[in-house]
């Protein structure tokens, strides 16, 4: 099934070249199908690359998906034009009265900064708080996962003595978990990060469950027991099945 994106979004043509079914807004308007509503909070510097990557994964879903793009107002992007942001992105004020099936919070290359020193931390905190009542389930990726664990559960990150960079074998802690349906019991995941969250800190929180981890790369996937919060510390795989 197709993903619906803004008519002139640059990622659209790239995905069409890969034979991914992308439906623009004008065509989707004529479809009598209730699409899944997904919002992406894109915190990465080069936003077009992240748009293409995530839309490619969402495009593999059997569902029709209506994708919205969200930005922070309290940070000025140096790598993405203001024109692009104004044309394709909305702020939390624009969407705060809406309900969404899913929210994706991306990573950002700011792992060494204390959370409170991040220019948009207060706004990100407001978005994460808003998501509790307006989003069915939120997927936090990379730094976004660390930020989410810190905000929702008070679990801090730790700077590693050496950067973790490579592709590592991961295992499933409970293959019966719905979220892990379709995963091999062992699979490879890329990591590139300077910070980590500790397994023992997560295990102290009764509302969290570690779903997948690696002997070398540590905790990879964590979910809240109610399924509303999902945290992925490394590269994102195709979990949109």
Phi and psi restraints in degrees (value plus and minus 20) as a CYANA .aco file:
   2 UNK   PHI    -104.7   -64.7
   2 UNK   PSI     142.1   182.1
   3 UNK   PHI    -124.1   -84.1
   3 UNK   PSI     124.5   164.5
   4 UNK   PHI    -122.7   -82.7
   4 UNK   PSI     107.2   147.2
   5 UNK   PHI    -151.2  -111.2
   5 UNK   PSI     143.7   183.7
   6 UNK   PHI     -76.4   -36.4
   6 UNK   PSI     126.5   166.5
   7 UNK   PHI     -73.1   -33.1
   7 UNK   PSI     -61.8   -21.8
   8 UNK   PHI    -125.5   -85.5
   8 UNK   PSI      -7.7    32.3
   9 UNK   PHI     -80.6   -40.6
   9 UNK   PSI     105.4   145.4
  10 UNK   PHI     -76.1   -36.1
  10 UNK   PSI     -53.3   -13.3
  11 UNK   PHI     -82.2   -42.2
  11 UNK   PSI     -43.8    -3.8
  12 UNK   PHI     -77.9   -37.9
  12 UNK   PSI     -68.2   -28.2
  13 UNK   PHI     -86.6   -46.6
  13 UNK   PSI     -55.7   -15.7
  14 UNK   PHI     -84.2   -44.2
  14 UNK   PSI     -62.0   -22.0
  15 UNK   PHI     -89.2   -49.2
  15 UNK   PSI     -57.0   -17.0
  16 UNK   PHI     -85.0   -45.0
  16 UNK   PSI     -54.0   -14.0
  17 UNK   PHI     -83.8   -43.8
  17 UNK   PSI     -47.2    -7.2
  18 UNK   PHI    -110.7   -70.7
  18 UNK   PSI     -10.9    29.1
  19 UNK   PHI      45.6    85.6
  19 UNK   PSI      11.3    51.3
  20 UNK   PHI    -114.0   -74.0
  20 UNK   PSI     109.1   149.1
  21 UNK   PHI     -93.2   -53.2
  21 UNK   PSI      86.0   126.0
  22 UNK   PHI    -134.0   -94.0
  22 UNK   PSI     108.7   148.7
  23 UNK   PHI    -131.2   -91.2
  23 UNK   PSI     107.2   147.2
  24 UNK   PHI    -101.3   -61.3
  24 UNK   PSI     150.3   190.3
  25 UNK   PHI     -80.9   -40.9
  25 UNK   PSI     -58.8   -18.8
  26 UNK   PHI     -85.1   -45.1
  26 UNK   PSI     -58.0   -18.0
  27 UNK   PHI     -95.4   -55.4
  27 UNK   PSI     -59.5   -19.5
  28 UNK   PHI     -82.2   -42.2
  28 UNK   PSI     -48.0    -8.0
  29 UNK   PHI     -80.1   -40.1
  29 UNK   PSI     -47.1    -7.1
  30 UNK   PHI    -108.9   -68.9
  30 UNK   PSI     -25.1    14.9
  31 UNK   PHI    -108.2   -68.2
  31 UNK   PSI     111.8   151.8
  32 UNK   PHI    -115.0   -75.0
  32 UNK   PSI      38.7    78.7
  33 UNK   PHI    -152.2  -112.2
  33 UNK   PSI     116.7   156.7
  34 UNK   PHI    -104.0   -64.0
  34 UNK   PSI      84.0   124.0
  35 UNK   PHI     -97.2   -57.2
  35 UNK   PSI     139.1   179.1
  36 UNK   PHI     -94.6   -54.6
  36 UNK   PSI     111.5   151.5
  37 UNK   PHI    -114.7   -74.7
  37 UNK   PSI      94.7   134.7
  38 UNK   PHI    -141.9  -101.9
  38 UNK   PSI     113.8   153.8
  39 UNK   PHI    -134.8   -94.8
  39 UNK   PSI     114.1   154.1
  40 UNK   PHI    -133.5   -93.5
  40 UNK   PSI      96.7   136.7
  41 UNK   PHI    -109.2   -69.2
  41 UNK   PSI      83.7   123.7
  42 UNK   PHI    -114.8   -74.8
  42 UNK   PSI      85.7   125.7
  43 UNK   PHI    -120.7   -80.7
  43 UNK   PSI     -20.7    19.3
  44 UNK   PHI     -94.8   -54.8
  44 UNK   PSI     130.9   170.9
  45 UNK   PHI     -84.6   -44.6
  45 UNK   PSI     -70.3   -30.3
  46 UNK   PHI    -114.0   -74.0
  46 UNK   PSI      68.8   108.8
  47 UNK   PHI     -87.9   -47.9
  47 UNK   PSI     -52.4   -12.4
  48 UNK   PHI     -82.4   -42.4
  48 UNK   PSI     -57.7   -17.7
  49 UNK   PHI     -83.2   -43.2
  49 UNK   PSI     -64.6   -24.6
  50 UNK   PHI     -87.2   -47.2
  50 UNK   PSI     -58.7   -18.7
  51 UNK   PHI     -75.8   -35.8
  51 UNK   PSI     -70.5   -30.5
  52 UNK   PHI     -82.4   -42.4
  52 UNK   PSI     -63.8   -23.8
  53 UNK   PHI     -81.7   -41.7
  53 UNK   PSI     -69.0   -29.0
  54 UNK   PHI     -91.7   -51.7
  54 UNK   PSI     -57.8   -17.8
  55 UNK   PHI     -86.6   -46.6
  55 UNK   PSI     -52.4   -12.4
  56 UNK   PHI     -82.1   -42.1
  56 UNK   PSI     -63.5   -23.5
  57 UNK   PHI     -87.7   -47.7
  57 UNK   PSI     -64.2   -24.2
  58 UNK   PHI     -84.0   -44.0
  58 UNK   PSI     -49.6    -9.6
  59 UNK   PHI     -88.3   -48.3
  59 UNK   PSI     -34.3     5.7
  60 UNK   PHI    -104.8   -64.8
  60 UNK   PSI     -22.8    17.2
  61 UNK   PHI     -94.9   -54.9
  61 UNK   PSI     126.9   166.9
  62 UNK   PHI     -95.9   -55.9
  62 UNK   PSI     -24.4    15.6
  63 UNK   PHI    -115.2   -75.2
  63 UNK   PSI     135.7   175.7
  64 UNK   PHI    -103.8   -63.8
  64 UNK   PSI     109.1   149.1
  65 UNK   PHI    -144.4  -104.4
  65 UNK   PSI     110.6   150.6
  66 UNK   PHI    -121.1   -81.1
  66 UNK   PSI      92.8   132.8
  67 UNK   PHI    -123.2   -83.2
  67 UNK   PSI     109.6   149.6
  68 UNK   PHI    -135.6   -95.6
  68 UNK   PSI     129.8   169.8
  69 UNK   PHI    -131.8   -91.8
  69 UNK   PSI     114.0   154.0
  70 UNK   PHI    -141.4  -101.4
  70 UNK   PSI     122.1   162.1
  71 UNK   PHI    -149.1  -109.1
  71 UNK   PSI     147.1   187.1
  72 UNK   PHI    -115.0   -75.0
  72 UNK   PSI     123.7   163.7
  73 UNK   PHI    -104.4   -64.4
  73 UNK   PSI     -41.2    -1.2
  74 UNK   PHI    -114.7   -74.7
  74 UNK   PSI      -3.9    36.1
  75 UNK   PHI    -160.3  -120.3
  75 UNK   PSI     112.5   152.5
  76 UNK   PHI    -114.8   -74.8
  76 UNK   PSI      97.6   137.6
  77 UNK   PHI     -93.3   -53.3
  77 UNK   PSI     114.1   154.1
  78 UNK   PHI    -115.4   -75.4
  78 UNK   PSI     -34.7     5.3
  79 UNK   PHI    -134.7   -94.7
  79 UNK   PSI     -26.3    13.7
  80 UNK   PHI    -148.3  -108.3
  80 UNK   PSI     112.1   152.1
  81 UNK   PHI     -85.9   -45.9
  81 UNK   PSI     128.5   168.5
  82 UNK   PHI     -82.7   -42.7
  82 UNK   PSI     -53.7   -13.7
  83 UNK   PHI     -80.4   -40.4
  83 UNK   PSI     -64.2   -24.2
  84 UNK   PHI     -83.4   -43.4
  84 UNK   PSI     -64.1   -24.1
  85 UNK   PHI     -84.1   -44.1
  85 UNK   PSI     -63.3   -23.3
  86 UNK   PHI     -86.5   -46.5
  86 UNK   PSI     -54.4   -14.4
  87 UNK   PHI     -96.7   -56.7
  87 UNK   PSI     -57.4   -17.4
  88 UNK   PHI    -136.6   -96.6
  88 UNK   PSI     -32.3     7.7
  89 UNK   PHI    -132.5   -92.5
  89 UNK   PSI     132.8   172.8
  90 UNK   PHI    -139.4   -99.4
  90 UNK   PSI     142.7   182.7
  91 UNK   PHI    -121.6   -81.6
  91 UNK   PSI     150.0   190.0
  92 UNK   PHI     -81.9   -41.9
  92 UNK   PSI     -50.6   -10.6
  93 UNK   PHI     -83.8   -43.8
  93 UNK   PSI     -50.8   -10.8
  94 UNK   PHI     -93.6   -53.6
  94 UNK   PSI     -47.3    -7.3
  95 UNK   PHI    -137.0   -97.0
  95 UNK   PSI     -21.3    18.7
  96 UNK   PHI     -82.4   -42.4
  96 UNK   PSI     -40.7    -0.7
  97 UNK   PHI    -111.3   -71.3
  97 UNK   PSI     -21.4    18.6
  98 UNK   PHI    -109.8   -69.8
  98 UNK   PSI     140.9   180.9
  99 UNK   PHI    -134.4   -94.4
  99 UNK   PSI     122.0   162.0
 100 UNK   PHI    -150.6  -110.6
 100 UNK   PSI     128.1   168.1
 101 UNK   PHI     -93.3   -53.3
 101 UNK   PSI     -54.3   -14.3
 102 UNK   PHI    -171.6  -131.6
 102 UNK   PSI     130.7   170.7
 103 UNK   PHI    -147.7  -107.7
 103 UNK   PSI     114.0   154.0
 104 UNK   PHI    -132.8   -92.8
 104 UNK   PSI     102.7   142.7
 105 UNK   PHI    -127.6   -87.6
 105 UNK   PSI      96.1   136.1
 106 UNK   PHI     -98.9   -58.9
 106 UNK   PSI     155.8   195.8
 107 UNK   PHI    -100.5   -60.5
 107 UNK   PSI    -199.1  -159.1
 108 UNK   PHI    -178.2  -138.2
 108 UNK   PSI     125.7   165.7
 109 UNK   PHI    -101.3   -61.3
 109 UNK   PSI      39.2    79.2
 110 UNK   PHI    -154.9  -114.9
 110 UNK   PSI      11.5    51.5
 111 UNK   PHI     -82.1   -42.1
 111 UNK   PSI     -49.5    -9.5
 112 UNK   PHI    -100.9   -60.9
 112 UNK   PSI     -32.3     7.7
 113 UNK   PHI     -99.0   -59.0
 113 UNK   PSI     117.7   157.7
 114 UNK   PHI     -79.4   -39.4
 114 UNK   PSI     124.8   164.8
 115 UNK   PHI     -75.3   -35.3
 115 UNK   PSI     -62.8   -22.8
 116 UNK   PHI     -89.1   -49.1
 116 UNK   PSI     -33.0     7.0
 117 UNK   PHI    -110.6   -70.6
 117 UNK   PSI     -27.0    13.0
 118 UNK   PHI     -91.5   -51.5
 118 UNK   PSI     110.6   150.6
 119 UNK   PHI     -77.3   -37.3
 119 UNK   PSI     -52.0   -12.0
 120 UNK   PHI    -127.9   -87.9
 120 UNK   PSI       0.7    40.7
 121 UNK   PHI     -80.4   -40.4
 121 UNK   PSI     -63.9   -23.9
 122 UNK   PHI     -81.6   -41.6
 122 UNK   PSI     -62.3   -22.3
 123 UNK   PHI     -87.7   -47.7
 123 UNK   PSI     -61.1   -21.1
 124 UNK   PHI     -81.7   -41.7
 124 UNK   PSI     -60.6   -20.6
 125 UNK   PHI     -80.7   -40.7
 125 UNK   PSI     -60.8   -20.8
 126 UNK   PHI     -83.7   -43.7
 126 UNK   PSI     -59.3   -19.3
 127 UNK   PHI     -86.2   -46.2
 127 UNK   PSI     -63.3   -23.3
 128 UNK   PHI     -86.1   -46.1
 128 UNK   PSI     -55.5   -15.5
 129 UNK   PHI     -87.8   -47.8
 129 UNK   PSI     -64.4   -24.4
 130 UNK   PHI     -77.8   -37.8
 130 UNK   PSI     -57.7   -17.7
 131 UNK   PHI     -84.0   -44.0
 131 UNK   PSI     -44.7    -4.7
 132 UNK   PHI     -78.6   -38.6
 132 UNK   PSI     -56.7   -16.7
 133 UNK   PHI    -127.4   -87.4
 133 UNK   PSI     -30.0    10.0
 134 UNK   PHI    -138.1   -98.1
 134 UNK   PSI     -23.2    16.8
 135 UNK   PHI    -150.4  -110.4
 135 UNK   PSI     113.8   153.8
 136 UNK   PHI     -86.3   -46.3
 136 UNK   PSI     -65.3   -25.3
 137 UNK   PHI    -172.0  -132.0
 137 UNK   PSI     118.8   158.8
 138 UNK   PHI    -137.3   -97.3
 138 UNK   PSI     110.2   150.2
 139 UNK   PHI    -123.9   -83.9
 139 UNK   PSI      98.2   138.2
 140 UNK   PHI    -123.8   -83.8
 140 UNK   PSI     111.2   151.2
 141 UNK   PHI    -137.1   -97.1
 141 UNK   PSI     115.4   155.4
 142 UNK   PHI      34.0    74.0
 142 UNK   PSI    -140.5  -100.5
 143 UNK   PHI     -79.8   -39.8
 143 UNK   PSI     -53.3   -13.3
 144 UNK   PHI     -79.4   -39.4
 144 UNK   PSI     -53.6   -13.6
 145 UNK   PHI     -87.9   -47.9
 145 UNK   PSI     -63.3   -23.3
 146 UNK   PHI     -84.6   -44.6
 146 UNK   PSI     -62.7   -22.7
 147 UNK   PHI     -83.4   -43.4
 147 UNK   PSI     -60.0   -20.0
 148 UNK   PHI     -87.1   -47.1
 148 UNK   PSI     -61.9   -21.9
 149 UNK   PHI     -83.4   -43.4
 149 UNK   PSI     -56.1   -16.1
 150 UNK   PHI     -90.3   -50.3
 150 UNK   PSI     -66.8   -26.8
 151 UNK   PHI     -88.7   -48.7
 151 UNK   PSI     -68.5   -28.5
 152 UNK   PHI     -99.5   -59.5
 152 UNK   PSI     -51.2   -11.2
 153 UNK   PHI    -150.1  -110.1
 153 UNK   PSI     -17.8    22.2
 154 UNK   PHI      51.2    91.2
 154 UNK   PSI       0.8    40.8
 155 UNK   PHI    -110.9   -70.9
 155 UNK   PSI      97.7   137.7
 156 UNK   PHI    -106.4   -66.4
 156 UNK   PSI     142.4   182.4
 157 UNK   PHI    -117.2   -77.2
 157 UNK   PSI     143.9   183.9
 158 UNK   PHI    -150.3  -110.3
 158 UNK   PSI     114.8   154.8
 159 UNK   PHI     -95.6   -55.6
 159 UNK   PSI     109.5   149.5
 160 UNK   PHI    -103.9   -63.9
 160 UNK   PSI     128.3   168.3
 161 UNK   PHI     -82.3   -42.3
 161 UNK   PSI     -50.4   -10.4
 162 UNK   PHI    -153.9  -113.9
 162 UNK   PSI     125.9   165.9
 163 UNK   PHI     -83.3   -43.3
 163 UNK   PSI     116.0   156.0
 164 UNK   PHI    -106.0   -66.0
 164 UNK   PSI      98.2   138.2
 165 UNK   PHI    -167.6  -127.6
 165 UNK   PSI      99.6   139.6
 166 UNK   PHI     134.7   174.7
 166 UNK   PSI    -192.5  -152.5
 167 UNK   PHI    -135.5   -95.5
 167 UNK   PSI     105.5   145.5
 168 UNK   PHI    -146.6  -106.6
 168 UNK   PSI     130.7   170.7
 169 UNK   PHI     -98.0   -58.0
 169 UNK   PSI     114.6   154.6
 170 UNK   PHI    -144.6  -104.6
 170 UNK   PSI     134.0   174.0
 171 UNK   PHI    -145.9  -105.9
 171 UNK   PSI     139.3   179.3
 172 UNK   PHI    -113.1   -73.1
 172 UNK   PSI     113.2   153.2
 173 UNK   PHI     -99.9   -59.9
 173 UNK   PSI     -49.2    -9.2
 174 UNK   PHI    -168.7  -128.7
 174 UNK   PSI      74.7   114.7
 175 UNK   PHI     -79.8   -39.8
 175 UNK   PSI     -34.6     5.4
 176 UNK   PHI     -99.7   -59.7
 176 UNK   PSI     -30.5     9.5
 177 UNK   PHI     -80.0   -40.0
 177 UNK   PSI     113.2   153.2
 178 UNK   PHI     -77.4   -37.4
 178 UNK   PSI     -61.2   -21.2
 179 UNK   PHI     -82.7   -42.7
 179 UNK   PSI     -43.4    -3.4
 180 UNK   PHI    -116.1   -76.1
 180 UNK   PSI     -13.4    26.6
 181 UNK   PHI     -78.2   -38.2
 181 UNK   PSI     108.2   148.2
 182 UNK   PHI      73.7   113.7
 182 UNK   PSI     -30.8     9.2
 183 UNK   PHI     -98.6   -58.6
 183 UNK   PSI     123.1   163.1
 184 UNK   PHI     -90.6   -50.6
 184 UNK   PSI     134.5   174.5
 185 UNK   PHI     -86.7   -46.7
 185 UNK   PSI     -46.2    -6.2
 186 UNK   PHI    -146.2  -106.2
 186 UNK   PSI     115.1   155.1
 187 UNK   PHI    -173.3  -133.3
 187 UNK   PSI     142.2   182.2
 188 UNK   PHI    -121.6   -81.6
 188 UNK   PSI     121.8   161.8
 189 UNK   PHI    -158.6  -118.6
 189 UNK   PSI     115.0   155.0
 190 UNK   PHI    -102.0   -62.0
 190 UNK   PSI     122.6   162.6
 191 UNK   PHI    -150.7  -110.7
 191 UNK   PSI     123.9   163.9
 192 UNK   PHI    -172.9  -132.9
 192 UNK   PSI      71.7   111.7
 193 UNK   PHI    -174.8  -134.8
 193 UNK   PSI     138.2   178.2
 194 UNK   PHI    -125.3   -85.3
 194 UNK   PSI     -26.4    13.6
 195 UNK   PHI    -148.5  -108.5
 195 UNK   PSI     145.3   185.3
 196 UNK   PHI    -167.0  -127.0
 196 UNK   PSI     139.8   179.8
 197 UNK   PHI    -134.8   -94.8
 197 UNK   PSI     123.5   163.5
 198 UNK   PHI    -112.1   -72.1
 198 UNK   PSI     117.7   157.7
 199 UNK   PHI     -77.2   -37.2
 199 UNK   PSI     -63.1   -23.1
 200 UNK   PHI     -84.8   -44.8
 200 UNK   PSI     -50.9   -10.9
 201 UNK   PHI     -89.3   -49.3
 201 UNK   PSI     -58.9   -18.9
 202 UNK   PHI     -88.7   -48.7
 202 UNK   PSI     -60.5   -20.5
 203 UNK   PHI     -85.8   -45.8
 203 UNK   PSI     -38.6     1.4
 204 UNK   PHI     -96.8   -56.8
 204 UNK   PSI     -34.7     5.3
 205 UNK   PHI    -117.1   -77.1
 205 UNK   PSI      96.1   136.1
 206 UNK   PHI     -86.6   -46.6
 206 UNK   PSI     -43.3    -3.3
 207 UNK   PHI    -107.8   -67.8
 207 UNK   PSI     -11.6    28.4
 208 UNK   PHI    -143.2  -103.2
 208 UNK   PSI     132.1   172.1
 209 UNK   PHI    -157.1  -117.1
 209 UNK   PSI     110.2   150.2
 210 UNK   PHI    -102.5   -62.5
 210 UNK   PSI      99.6   139.6
 211 UNK   PHI    -114.0   -74.0
 211 UNK   PSI     -51.9   -11.9
 212 UNK   PHI    -174.5  -134.5
 212 UNK   PSI     126.0   166.0
 213 UNK   PHI    -175.0  -135.0
 213 UNK   PSI     155.6   195.6
 214 UNK   PHI    -155.1  -115.1
 214 UNK   PSI     122.1   162.1
 215 UNK   PHI     -80.9   -40.9
 215 UNK   PSI     -54.1   -14.1
 216 UNK   PHI    -118.4   -78.4
 216 UNK   PSI     -55.8   -15.8
 217 UNK   PHI    -118.4   -78.4
 217 UNK   PSI     -26.8    13.2
 218 UNK   PHI      62.0   102.0
 218 UNK   PSI    -175.9  -135.9
 219 UNK   PHI     -85.2   -45.2
 219 UNK   PSI     112.2   152.2
 220 UNK   PHI    -130.9   -90.9
 220 UNK   PSI     -71.0   -31.0
 221 UNK   PHI    -147.7  -107.7
 221 UNK   PSI     108.5   148.5
 222 UNK   PHI    -150.6  -110.6
 222 UNK   PSI     124.9   164.9
 223 UNK   PHI    -158.4  -118.4
 223 UNK   PSI     127.6   167.6
 224 UNK   PHI     -92.4   -52.4
 224 UNK   PSI     132.1   172.1
 225 UNK   PHI     -86.2   -46.2
 225 UNK   PSI     -41.2    -1.2
 226 UNK   PHI    -108.9   -68.9
 226 UNK   PSI     -21.8    18.2
 227 UNK   PHI      58.6    98.6
 227 UNK   PSI     -17.7    22.3
 228 UNK   PHI    -100.3   -60.3
 228 UNK   PSI     -44.6    -4.6
 229 UNK   PHI    -145.3  -105.3
 229 UNK   PSI     106.1   146.1
 230 UNK   PHI    -145.9  -105.9
 230 UNK   PSI     115.1   155.1
 231 UNK   PHI    -147.3  -107.3
 231 UNK   PSI     106.5   146.5
 232 UNK   PHI    -146.1  -106.1
 232 UNK   PSI      96.9   136.9
 233 UNK   PHI    -105.4   -65.4
 233 UNK   PSI     -33.4     6.6
 234 UNK   PHI    -143.0  -103.0
 234 UNK   PSI    -175.6  -135.6
 235 UNK   PHI     -79.3   -39.3
 235 UNK   PSI     124.1   164.1
 236 UNK   PHI    -106.8   -66.8
 236 UNK   PSI     109.1   149.1
 237 UNK   PHI    -116.7   -76.7
 237 UNK   PSI    -198.9  -158.9
 238 UNK   PHI    -103.6   -63.6
 238 UNK   PSI      65.2   105.2
 239 UNK   PHI    -116.3   -76.3
 239 UNK   PSI      -8.5    31.5
 240 UNK   PHI    -113.2   -73.2
 240 UNK   PSI      12.3    52.3
